[in-house]
Amino acid sequence: MDFERFTIDDLRARNGFKWRRYGDDVIPAWVADMDFPVAEPIQAYVTGAAMRSDFGYPSKHEAEGLAAIFAARMAAKYGWQIPVERTVLLTDIVQGLYWGVLGTCGEADSAIIQTPIYPPFLRSVKETGRRPILCPLVMDEERFEIDFDAMERAIDTRTRVFMLCNPHNPGGRAFTRAELERLGEWVLQHDLVVLADEIHSDLVYAGHAHIPFGSLAPELMRRTITFNSANKAFNIAGLRVGLAVFGSAELMQAFSPYPERVRGGLSSFACAASRIAWQSCDDWLTAAVAYLQANRDYMTNFLAERLPSVKYCPPEATYLAWLDFTQSGLGAEPLDFFLAHAKVALYDGTAFGPQGVGCTRINFATPRYILHEILARMAAAVAQHAGG
């Protein structure tokens, strides 16, 4: 697989938001798209469908079959048996987060969110009129950790939901079984529903593993709604499809007031590409994860040598990393500094919660020569700033 096939000019010719938001002198490393060719079986299907002018509605069989395919994948990878009859198709995972908050959390209730966090977690609670309880992860020298003591102090009698992002975006954690089991005990103690976004589950690096939260124990499965999709791991985010797995009939019943059409509809491309990804593209995925891990290692070494003032924990999963520039003297929004002085577009750290001040998120799913250019531009800008 040639993950370095595309030139910068090739990428600038794309219509996606990532490469269109900024000017041609800026290299984007912000939104979570990969700058790689998709797997050949997906490419072949989409090309063939276009040649056939096959743009009709998806068949019911194609859409409904995704739940069974996903269930078979979860059983094979994790030994996790999920209920096909309680697996619902969505347009995307963000829609699922909003829908999950509305169905499990009353207007006066609260949801616990571990920041820094993918911004739709915060927006889904705020924009539905619910109350967020922010419990920041603690960043030590090696990784982000769950602060159980802070969660115990923060929870109140109106807390109904715990919002879990695992693997974590932007912290890059693949939480261990011991951490998740301790979290599970805490969730049971406080009688919480868990909304588990596991969309990055296929993007875990050597030495680490993804453990579905709902797979830990039957009593945790019963109180968990798990969200997943092929979109992130197989680089097909624009095709828009996701799944929600309800751990119990009671949880699913909470959503009965919402008509099915509230979830919108799926395209034939989305259904077919997801099916092909899960059934025929694991060789591509294995190669992509290996390339991403090498990119991560390259970035880790580069930051240590050229940007030592940056606080950074090498991600265990995802192709996203959190960069803390608070000791670099770049101000509250390093996003603006790098956009102006390095012509590099990162993701604004403040969008991920209050402790994002002075931080950014970087996407390293790009050809290595582009990643080098991004990092070299950033290092040169910081060096020039330090030299006055």
C-alpha positions as CSV (number, residue, x, y, z in Angstrom):
1,M,0.0,0.0,0.0
2,D,1.5,3.3,-1.0
3,F,0.5,5.8,1.7
4,E,2.8,8.4,0.2
5,R,1.2,8.4,-3.2
6,F,-0.5,11.8,-3.0
7,T,1.4,15.1,-3.5
8,I,0.3,18.3,-1.7
9,D,-1.2,19.4,-5.1
10,D,-3.2,16.2,-5.2
11,L,-4.6,16.8,-1.8
12,R,-5.4,20.5,-2.5
13,A,-7.5,19.3,-5.4
14,R,-9.9,17.5,-3.0
15,N,-13.2,19.0,-2.1
16,G,-13.1,18.0,1.5
17,F,-13.2,20.6,4.3
18,K,-9.7,19.8,5.6
19,W,-7.9,21.0,2.5
20,R,-10.4,23.7,1.5
21,R,-10.7,25.7,4.6
22,Y,-7.4,27.6,4.4
23,G,-5.3,29.1,1.7
24,D,-2.9,27.3,-0.6
25,D,0.0,28.4,1.4
26,V,-1.3,26.6,4.5
27,I,-0.8,22.9,5.3
28,P,-3.8,21.5,7.2
29,A,-3.3,19.2,10.1
30,W,-6.5,19.7,12.0
31,V,-9.8,17.9,11.1
32,A,-9.6,14.1,11.4
33,D,-9.3,12.9,7.8
34,M,-6.4,10.8,6.5
35,D,-4.4,12.0,3.5
36,F,-4.1,8.4,2.2
37,P,-5.7,6.5,-0.7
38,V,-8.6,4.4,0.5
39,A,-8.4,0.6,0.3
40,E,-8.6,-0.7,-3.2
41,P,-11.9,-2.7,-2.7
42,I,-13.7,0.4,-1.6
43,Q,-12.2,2.5,-4.4
44,A,-13.2,-0.2,-6.9
45,Y,-16.8,-0.3,-5.6
46,V,-17.2,3.5,-5.7
47,T,-15.7,3.8,-9.2
48,G,-17.8,1.0,-10.5
49,A,-21.0,2.5,-9.0
50,A,-20.2,5.8,-10.6
51,M,-19.6,4.2,-14.0
52,R,-23.0,2.5,-13.7
53,S,-24.7,5.7,-12.5
54,D,-25.8,3.7,-9.5
55,F,-26.9,6.5,-7.3
56,G,-30.3,5.1,-6.1
57,Y,-31.6,4.5,-2.6
58,P,-29.8,1.7,-0.7
59,S,-31.6,-1.6,-0.5
60,K,-33.1,-2.5,2.8
61,H,-31.0,-5.6,2.8
62,E,-27.8,-3.7,2.4
63,A,-28.6,-1.3,5.2
64,E,-29.9,-4.0,7.6
65,G,-27.0,-6.3,6.9
66,L,-24.5,-3.9,8.4
67,A,-25.6,-4.7,11.9
68,A,-25.0,-8.4,11.4
69,I,-21.6,-7.7,9.8
70,F,-20.6,-5.4,12.7
71,A,-21.7,-8.0,15.2
72,A,-19.6,-10.7,13.5
73,R,-16.6,-8.4,13.6
74,M,-17.0,-7.6,17.3
75,A,-17.3,-11.3,18.1
76,A,-14.2,-12.2,16.1
77,K,-12.0,-9.4,17.4
78,Y,-13.1,-9.1,21.0
79,G,-15.3,-12.1,21.8
80,W,-18.1,-9.6,22.4
81,Q,-21.6,-10.8,21.5
82,I,-23.8,-7.9,20.6
83,P,-27.5,-7.9,19.9
84,V,-28.2,-7.3,16.2
85,E,-31.8,-6.5,17.0
86,R,-30.7,-3.7,19.2
87,T,-28.2,-2.2,16.8
88,V,-29.4,0.9,15.0
89,L,-27.9,2.7,12.0
90,L,-27.2,6.4,12.2
91,T,-26.0,9.0,9.8
92,D,-22.9,9.5,12.0
93,I,-21.6,9.2,15.5
94,V,-22.1,12.9,16.4
95,Q,-25.8,12.4,15.7
96,G,-25.7,9.5,18.1
97,L,-24.1,11.5,20.8
98,Y,-26.9,14.1,20.6
99,W,-29.5,11.4,20.4
100,G,-28.0,9.6,23.3
101,V,-28.0,12.6,25.6
102,L,-31.6,13.5,24.7
103,G,-32.8,9.9,25.5
104,T,-30.9,9.3,28.7
105,C,-30.6,12.7,30.4
106,G,-33.5,14.9,31.5
107,E,-33.4,18.7,31.1
108,A,-32.3,19.2,34.7
109,D,-29.8,16.4,34.7
110,S,-26.1,16.3,34.2
111,A,-23.5,14.3,32.2
112,I,-19.9,13.7,33.1
113,I,-17.4,14.6,30.4
114,Q,-13.7,13.9,30.5
115,T,-11.9,16.8,29.0
116,P,-10.0,17.6,26.8
117,I,-12.5,15.9,24.6
118,Y,-13.8,15.8,21.0
119,P,-15.8,19.1,20.8
120,P,-19.2,17.4,19.9
121,F,-19.2,15.8,23.4
122,L,-19.4,19.3,24.9
123,R,-21.8,20.6,22.3
124,S,-24.2,17.7,22.6
125,V,-24.8,18.4,26.3
126,K,-24.8,22.2,26.0
127,E,-27.0,22.4,22.9
128,T,-29.6,20.0,24.3
129,G,-30.0,22.1,27.5
130,R,-28.4,19.5,29.8
131,R,-25.7,20.3,32.3
132,P,-22.1,19.3,31.7
133,I,-19.9,18.2,34.6
134,L,-16.3,18.5,33.4
135,C,-13.8,16.0,34.9
136,P,-10.4,16.6,33.3
137,L,-8.1,13.8,32.6
138,V,-4.7,14.2,34.2
139,M,-1.7,14.5,31.9
140,D,1.4,13.1,33.4
141,E,4.8,12.5,31.7
142,E,3.6,9.5,29.8
143,R,-0.1,9.5,29.3
144,F,-3.5,10.9,30.3
145,E,-5.1,9.3,33.4
146,I,-8.6,9.2,34.7
147,D,-9.0,11.2,37.9
148,F,-11.4,9.1,39.9
149,D,-11.1,11.3,43.0
150,A,-12.1,14.4,41.0
151,M,-15.1,12.5,39.5
152,E,-16.2,11.5,42.9
153,R,-16.1,15.1,44.1
154,A,-17.9,16.4,41.0
155,I,-20.8,14.0,40.7
156,D,-24.2,15.1,42.0
157,T,-27.6,13.6,42.6
158,R,-28.8,14.7,39.1
159,T,-26.0,13.0,37.2
160,R,-27.4,10.4,34.8
161,V,-24.8,9.9,32.1
162,F,-21.1,9.2,31.8
163,M,-19.7,10.1,28.3
164,L,-16.8,7.8,27.4
165,C,-14.4,8.3,24.5
166,N,-12.3,5.2,24.1
167,P,-9.9,5.3,22.4
168,H,-9.7,8.8,23.6
169,N,-9.8,11.8,21.2
170,P,-7.6,13.9,21.6
171,G,-5.6,12.2,24.4
172,G,-4.7,9.1,22.3
173,R,-5.4,6.7,25.2
174,A,-6.5,3.1,24.7
175,F,-7.7,2.6,28.3
176,T,-6.6,-0.6,30.0
177,R,-8.8,-3.3,31.3
178,A,-7.9,-2.3,34.8
179,E,-8.9,1.3,34.2
180,L,-12.2,0.4,32.5
181,E,-13.1,-2.2,35.2
182,R,-12.5,0.5,37.9
183,L,-14.6,2.9,35.9
184,G,-17.3,0.2,35.5
185,E,-17.5,-0.3,39.3
186,W,-17.8,3.5,39.7
187,V,-20.6,3.6,37.1
188,L,-22.5,0.9,38.8
189,Q,-22.0,2.5,42.2
190,H,-23.6,5.7,40.9
191,D,-26.2,4.1,38.6
192,L,-25.1,5.8,35.4
193,V,-25.8,5.2,31.8
194,V,-22.6,5.2,29.6
195,L,-22.5,6.7,26.1
196,A,-19.3,5.1,24.7
197,D,-17.8,6.5,21.5
198,E,-15.5,3.8,20.2
199,I,-15.0,5.0,16.6
200,H,-11.2,4.8,16.8
201,S,-11.2,1.2,18.1
202,D,-9.5,-0.1,15.0
203,L,-6.6,2.4,15.3
204,V,-4.7,1.0,18.2
205,Y,-0.9,0.6,18.2
206,A,1.4,-2.2,19.2
207,G,1.5,-2.9,23.0
208,H,-2.0,-1.6,23.5
209,A,-5.5,-3.0,22.9
210,H,-9.0,-1.8,22.6
211,I,-11.5,-3.2,25.0
212,P,-15.2,-2.4,24.3
213,F,-16.7,-1.0,27.5
214,G,-19.9,-3.1,27.0
215,S,-17.9,-6.3,26.8
216,L,-16.6,-6.0,30.4
217,A,-19.6,-7.5,32.2
218,P,-23.3,-8.1,31.5
219,E,-24.4,-5.5,34.1
220,L,-22.2,-2.9,32.3
221,M,-23.5,-3.9,28.9
222,R,-27.1,-3.3,30.0
223,R,-26.4,0.3,30.8
224,T,-24.2,1.2,27.8
225,I,-24.9,2.6,24.4
226,T,-21.9,1.9,22.1
227,F,-21.2,4.0,19.0
228,N,-18.9,2.9,16.3
229,S,-18.3,3.2,12.5
230,A,-16.0,2.2,9.7
231,N,-15.6,5.8,8.8
232,K,-12.6,6.8,10.8
233,A,-10.4,3.7,10.5
234,F,-11.0,3.2,6.8
235,N,-10.9,6.9,5.8
236,I,-14.4,7.2,4.5
237,A,-15.8,9.9,6.8
238,G,-17.6,11.7,4.0
239,L,-19.8,8.7,3.3
240,R,-21.6,9.2,6.7
241,V,-22.7,6.1,8.5
242,G,-22.5,4.9,12.1
243,L,-24.1,2.4,14.5
244,A,-25.5,2.5,18.0
245,V,-25.6,-0.7,20.0
246,F,-28.1,-0.7,22.9
247,G,-27.0,-2.9,25.7
248,S,-30.6,-3.6,26.9
249,A,-34.2,-3.4,25.7
250,E,-34.9,-0.9,28.5
251,L,-32.2,1.5,27.1
252,M,-33.6,1.2,23.6
253,Q,-37.1,1.8,24.9
254,A,-36.0,5.2,26.2
255,F,-35.6,6.3,22.6
256,S,-39.1,5.1,21.4
257,P,-40.5,8.7,21.5
258,Y,-38.1,9.7,18.7
259,P,-39.4,8.7,15.2
260,E,-37.0,6.6,13.1
261,R,-36.8,9.4,10.5
262,V,-35.2,11.7,13.0
263,R,-32.1,9.8,12.3
264,G,-32.3,10.7,8.6
265,G,-31.3,8.2,5.9
266,L,-28.2,6.5,4.6
267,S,-26.7,6.4,1.1
268,S,-26.0,3.3,-0.8
269,F,-22.3,4.3,-0.9
270,A,-22.1,4.5,2.8
271,C,-23.7,1.1,3.4
272,A,-21.7,-0.7,0.7
273,A,-18.4,0.9,1.6
274,S,-18.8,0.0,5.3
275,R,-19.6,-3.5,4.4
276,I,-16.6,-3.8,2.1
277,A,-14.3,-2.2,4.7
278,W,-15.3,-4.6,7.5
279,Q,-15.2,-7.7,5.3
280,S,-12.4,-7.1,2.8
281,C,-10.1,-4.4,3.9
282,D,-8.3,-5.5,7.0
283,D,-5.0,-5.9,5.1
284,W,-5.2,-2.3,4.2
285,L,-6.0,-1.4,7.8
286,T,-3.1,-3.3,9.2
287,A,-0.7,-1.5,6.8
288,A,-2.3,1.9,7.6
289,V,-1.9,1.3,11.4
290,A,1.7,0.4,10.9
291,Y,2.4,3.5,8.8
292,L,0.6,5.7,11.4
293,Q,2.6,4.2,14.2
294,A,5.8,5.0,12.3
295,N,4.5,8.5,11.8
296,R,3.8,8.8,15.5
297,D,7.3,7.6,16.4
298,Y,8.8,10.1,13.9
299,M,6.8,12.9,15.5
300,T,7.8,11.8,19.0
301,N,11.5,12.0,18.1
302,F,11.1,15.2,16.2
303,L,9.4,17.0,19.1
304,A,12.0,15.7,21.6
305,E,14.8,17.1,19.4
306,R,13.4,20.3,17.9
307,L,10.4,21.3,20.1
308,P,11.4,20.1,23.6
309,S,9.3,22.7,25.4
310,V,6.1,21.0,24.1
311,K,4.4,18.7,26.5
312,Y,3.2,15.7,24.6
313,C,2.2,12.1,25.3
314,P,2.7,9.7,22.4
315,P,-0.7,8.4,21.5
316,E,-1.5,4.7,22.1
317,A,-4.3,4.9,19.5
318,T,-5.9,7.3,17.0
319,Y,-3.9,9.4,14.5
320,L,-4.4,12.5,16.7
321,A,-2.1,14.0,19.3
322,W,-2.5,16.7,22.0
323,L,0.3,19.3,22.1
324,D,0.6,21.5,25.1
325,F,2.5,24.7,24.3
326,T,1.9,26.5,27.7
327,Q,5.6,26.4,28.4
328,S,6.5,27.7,25.0
329,G,5.4,31.3,25.4
330,L,3.0,31.3,22.4
331,G,0.0,32.6,24.2
332,A,-3.5,31.3,24.9
333,E,-4.1,30.2,21.3
334,P,-1.1,28.6,19.6
335,L,-3.5,27.8,16.7
336,D,-3.3,31.5,15.7
337,F,0.5,31.6,16.1
338,F,1.2,28.6,13.9
339,L,-1.3,29.7,11.3
340,A,0.3,33.1,11.0
341,H,4.0,32.2,11.4
342,A,4.3,28.6,10.2
343,K,1.4,28.4,7.7
344,V,0.2,25.3,9.5
345,A,-3.4,24.8,10.5
346,L,-3.9,22.8,13.8
347,Y,-7.1,22.3,15.8
348,D,-7.9,25.0,18.4
349,G,-7.3,23.5,21.9
350,T,-9.9,25.6,23.5
351,A,-12.6,23.8,21.5
352,F,-11.8,20.7,23.6
353,G,-12.6,22.2,27.0
354,P,-11.2,24.8,29.4
355,Q,-7.8,23.2,29.8
356,G,-7.2,23.5,26.1
357,V,-5.9,27.0,26.6
358,G,-2.4,27.0,25.2
359,C,-2.9,23.7,23.5
360,T,-3.7,22.3,20.1
361,R,-4.5,19.0,18.4
362,I,-2.5,17.7,15.5
363,N,-3.5,15.1,12.9
364,F,-0.5,13.0,11.8
365,A,-2.3,10.8,9.2
366,T,-0.5,12.2,6.3
367,P,2.5,11.2,4.1
368,R,5.7,11.4,6.1
369,Y,7.2,14.0,3.9
370,I,4.2,16.3,4.6
371,L,4.4,15.5,8.3
372,H,8.1,16.5,8.3
373,E,7.2,19.8,6.5
374,I,4.5,20.5,9.1
375,L,6.8,19.9,12.1
376,A,9.7,21.7,10.5
377,R,7.6,24.8,9.9
378,M,6.3,24.7,13.5
379,A,9.9,24.3,14.9
380,A,11.2,27.1,12.8
381,A,8.4,29.4,13.9
382,V,9.0,28.6,17.6
383,A,12.7,29.1,17.2
384,Q,12.2,32.5,15.5
385,H,9.7,33.5,18.2
386,A,12.2,32.5,21.0
387,G,15.0,34.4,19.3
388,G,12.9,37.6,19.2
